[in-house]
Amino acid sequence: MAAPTEPAVGPGGRRRAGQAPPPGCRTSLSPERLALAAIALADAEGLAAVSMRRLAASLGVGTMTLYYHVRDKDELLDLMWNEFLGGHLLDDIPADWRTALTEIARRIRQSFQRHPWALGVAVRPALGPNKLRYLEQYLTVASRITDDPDEQLRIIHSVSDLVVGCTLRELGGQAYRDPDEPAGEHADGPAPLLEPQPGFDAIVAAEELPRLRSLQTAGCRLLTPRFEQALGWLLDGIEAAHPGARQASPRSVEAATPAPDLVGTAATTRMLPKKGA
């Protein structure tokens, strides 16, 4: 029987169950291609710019053609999130749990920095294959610290919360930075001297806030990178709470540098932890 010329969709643009795409759609489009195109659009213009119409235009297909592959925008967001999480999977999980958590945390932070829109979908309940692999990777490391499943979850949530919180603050700071300051300046290095806003002195004096005044008087600056220091403190706390955690000979972890290929390189299927890691 000949394939229909228009997608069979139900109310609200949802594809009817069992409706197969035309042969041409099967070869030209795929969930991965849709996710990567939508990610590129979100990177360039923000998550609000991602719509079925805009995505179809970027792919050079009709809007209705997309409904052969995704039911709606919610399913598209799930595909984007799954592809994004593929960039968080390590090829090899270090044997030492501190090294492993450090590498995972840095990888996540770098991904969020390059793709800020992902913070807007991070709380989605979607369980794509890469999210499950990502959780398995995280739990593999946490299991080297404790056998208690509840404690393992608390550990990985604490690390993830730190990453998200630091990234939100960094991105917020970039949004309000001095327009004459180059992008990325002081993103995770020593901060410039404290530059109070106009009226700072008067407000501090009127409100009797001597601690804040001392910051300016001392010429306060951050002496160490904020994220790395906070992560170190968190890992110290985890180690103190679990003195029996298994130790391994850690390999050296150099300061993180953003890798350009964490997302957008067929991460959906190829980036898996190796067996036995």
ZAKE-344705 format. One record per residue (C-alpha): residue number from 1; residue in one letter; y, z, x. Coordinates in steps of 0.25 Angstrom, whole numbers, plus 5000, padded with zeros to 4 digits. Each point is the difference from the previous one (the first is absolute). Layout:
<mimars>
    n  res     y     z     x
  NUM    A     Y     Z     X
...
</mimars>
This chain:
<mimars>
    n  res     y     z     x
    1    M  5000  5000  5000
    2    A  5014  4996  5005
    3    A  5009  5012  5005
    4    P  5012  5003  4991
    5    T  5013  4994  5004
    6    E  5007  5013  4997
    7    P  4995  5014  5003
    8    A  4993  5008  4988
    9    V  5008  5013  5000
   10    G  5002  5010  4990
   11    P  5012  5008  4995
   12    G  5009  5005  5011
   13    G  4995  4989  5010
   14    R  4987  5006  5002
   15    R  4988  4991  5004
   16    R  4989  5000  4990
   17    A  4987  5005  5005
   18    G  4991  4990  5005
   19    Q  5010  4989  5002
   20    A  4998  4993  5013
   21    P  5011  4993  5008
   22    P  5000  4985  5002
   23    P  4993  4995  5012
   24    G  5013  4997  5007
   25    C  5005  5014  4998
   26    R  4987  5006  5006
   27    T  5002  4993  5014
   28    S  5015  5001  5001
   29    L  5003  5014  4996
   30    S  4993  5013  5003
   31    P  5003  5015  4998
   32    E  5003  5001  5014
   33    R  5010  4988  5000
   34    L  5007  5006  4988
   35    A  5001  5014  5006
   36    L  5006  4994  5013
   37    A  5010  4991  4993
   38    A  5004  5012  4991
   39    I  5002  5009  5012
   40    A  5008  4989  5007
   41    L  5009  5000  4988
   42    A  5001  5015  4999
   43    D  5003  5001  5015
   44    A  5012  4990  4998
   45    E  5006  5005  4987
   46    G  4994  5013  4996
   47    L  4989  5003  4990
   48    A  5009  4997  4988
   49    A  5000  4986  5004
   50    V  4985  4998  4998
   51    S  4997  4994  4987
   52    M  4989  4990  4996
   53    R  5011  4989  4999
   54    R  5006  5002  5013
   55    L  4986  5001  5007
   56    A  4995  4987  4993
   57    A  5013  4993  5005
   58    S  4997  5005  5014
   59    L  4986  4995  5000
   60    G  5004  4987  4993
   61    V  4992  5002  4988
   62    G  5002  5002  4985
   63    T  5002  5014  4995
   64    M  4989  4999  4991
   65    T  4991  4996  5011
   66    L  5001  5014  5006
   67    Y  4993  5006  4987
   68    Y  4987  4993  5004
   69    H  5000  5010  5012
   70    V  5007  5013  4996
   71    R  5002  5005  4986
   72    D  5014  5005  5002
   73    K  5010  5006  5010
   74    D  4993  5013  5000
   75    E  4988  4993  5005
   76    L  5008  4993  5010
   77    L  5006  5013  5005
   78    D  4986  5005  5002
   79    L  4997  4988  5009
   80    M  5012  5002  5008
   81    W  4997  5015  5002
   82    N  4986  4996  5004
   83    E  5005  4990  5010
   84    F  5010  5010  5005
   85    L  4990  5011  5003
   86    G  4991  4990  5007
   87    G  5011  5001  5011
   88    H  4997  5015  5002
   89    L  4985  4999  5004
   90    L  4997  5002  5015
   91    D  4991  4991  5007
   92    D  4994  5012  5007
   93    I  5002  5015  4996
   94    P  5002  5008  5012
   95    A  4990  5011  5002
   96    D  5011  5011  5002
   97    W  5005  5004  4986
   98    R  5014  5003  5005
   99    T  5001  4986  5006
  100    A  4994  4994  4988
  101    L  5010  5006  4990
  102    T  5011  4997  5009
  103    E  4996  4985  5000
  104    I  4998  5000  4985
  105    A  5013  5006  4998
  106    R  5008  4991  5009
  107    R  4993  4988  4994
  108    I  5004  5004  4986
  109    R  5014  5003  5004
  110    Q  5002  4987  5006
  111    S  4995  4993  4988
  112    F  5009  5007  4991
  113    Q  5012  4997  5009
  114    R  4997  4985  5000
  115    H  4997  5000  4985
  116    P  5009  5010  4993
  117    W  4996  4995  4986
  118    A  4986  5006  5002
  119    L  5006  5014  4998
  120    G  5003  4996  4986
  121    V  4985  4997  4997
  122    A  4994  5011  5009
  123    V  4997  5009  4988
  124    R  4993  4989  4992
  125    P  4986  5005  4996
  126    A  4993  4987  5004
  127    L  4987  5001  5008
  128    G  4999  4986  5007
  129    P  4990  4999  5011
  130    N  5010  5002  5011
  131    K  5004  5013  4994
  132    L  4986  5005  5000
  133    R  4998  4995  5015
  134    Y  5013  5007  5003
  135    L  4996  5013  4994
  136    E  4986  4999  5007
  137    Q  5007  4999  5013
  138    Y  5009  5011  4998
  139    L  4988  5009  4995
  140    T  4992  4996  5012
  141    V  5011  5006  5009
  142    A  5002  5013  4991
  143    S  4985  5002  5000
  144    R  5001  5003  5015
  145    I  5009  5011  4997
  146    T  4993  5007  4988
  147    D  4988  4998  4991
  148    D  5008  5005  4988
  149    P  5003  4988  4991
  150    D  5012  5007  4994
  151    E  5005  5003  5013
  152    Q  4998  4986  5005
  153    L  5009  4995  4988
  154    R  5010  5010  5003
  155    I  5001  4995  5015
  156    I  5001  4985  4997
  157    H  5010  5003  4989
  158    S  5009  5008  5009
  159    V  5000  4989  5010
  160    S  5003  4990  4990
  161    D  5011  5008  4994
  162    L  5007  5002  5013
  163    V  4999  4985  5003
  164    V  5006  4996  4986
  165    G  5011  5011  5001
  166    C  5004  4996  5014
  167    T  5000  4985  4996
  168    L  5009  5003  4988
  169    R  5010  5007  5008
  170    E  5000  4990  5011
  171    L  5002  4988  4990
  172    G  5011  5008  4992
  173    G  5007  5002  5013
  174    Q  4999  4985  5004
  175    A  5006  4997  4986
  176    Y  5012  5009  5002
  177    R  5002  4997  5015
  178    D  5013  4995  5007
  179    P  5001  4985  4997
  180    D  5004  4999  5015
  181    E  4987  5006  5005
  182    P  4989  4991  5003
  183    A  4988  5000  4990
  184    G  4989  5009  5005
  185    E  5009  5008  5010
  186    H  4995  5015  5001
  187    A  4988  4997  4990
  188    D  4992  5010  5008
  189    G  5007  5003  5013
  190    P  5010  5010  5004
  191    A  5011  5000  4989
  192    P  5015  4998  5003
  193    L  5009  5012  5000
  194    L  5002  5007  4986
  195    E  5012  4992  4994
  196    P  5004  5009  4988
  197    Q  5006  4993  4987
  198    P  5015  5001  4998
  199    G  5003  5013  4995
  200    F  4988  5007  5006
  201    D  5008  5010  5008
  202    A  5008  5005  4987
  203    I  4988  5001  4992
  204    V  4992  5008  5010
  205    A  5012  5009  5002
  206    A  5002  5002  4986
  207    E  4986  5003  4996
  208    E  4998  5009  5013
  209    L  4988  4992  5006
  210    P  5000  5003  5014
  211    R  4986  4995  5003
  212    L  5005  4986  4996
  213    R  5013  5001  5008
  214    S  4992  5004  5013
  215    L  4992  4987  4999
  216    Q  5013  4992  5002
  217    T  5005  5010  5010
  218    A  4988  4999  5009
  219    G  5000  4984  4999
  220    C  4987  5001  4993
  221    R  4990  4988  5001
  222    L  4985  4999  4998
  223    L  4993  5002  5014
  224    T  4987  4994  4996
  225    P  4996  4989  4990
  226    R  5000  5006  4986
  227    F  4987  4994  4995
  228    E  4992  5003  5013
  229    Q  5004  5014  5000
  230    A  4997  5003  4986
  231    L  4986  4993  5001
  232    G  4997  5009  5012
  233    W  5004  5013  4993
  234    L  4991  4996  4988
  235    L  4988  4997  5009
  236    D  5003  5013  5008
  237    G  4999  5007  4986
  238    I  4987  4993  4996
  239    E  4994  5004  5013
  240    A  5004  5014  4999
  241    A  4994  5001  4986
  242    H  4987  4994  5005
  243    P  4997  5005  5014
  244    G  4986  4995  4999
  245    A  5004  4986  4998
  246    R  4991  4991  5009
  247    Q  5007  4995  5012
  248    A  4998  4987  5008
  249    S  5006  4995  5012
  250    P  5013  4993  4995
  251    R  5004  4987  5005
  252    S  5015  4999  5003
  253    V  5009  4996  4988
  254    E  5013  4993  5005
  255    A  5012  5000  4992
  256    A  4999  4991  4988
  257    T  5006  4986  4999
  258    P  5000  4992  4987
  259    A  4989  4990  5000
  260    P  5005  4987  4992
  261    D  4986  4997  4994
  262    L  4996  5013  4993
  263    V  5002  4993  4986
  264    G  4998  4985  4997
  265    T  4989  4996  5009
  266    A  4988  5000  4990
  267    A  4999  5015  5001
  268    T  4993  5001  4986
  269    T  4986  4997  5006
  270    R  5000  5000  5015
  271    M  5006  5013  5004
  272    L  4989  5010  4999
  273    P  4996  5012  5008
  274    K  4989  4997  5009
  275    K  4986  5006  4997
  276    G  4998  5013  5006
  277    A  5015  5003  5002
</mimars>
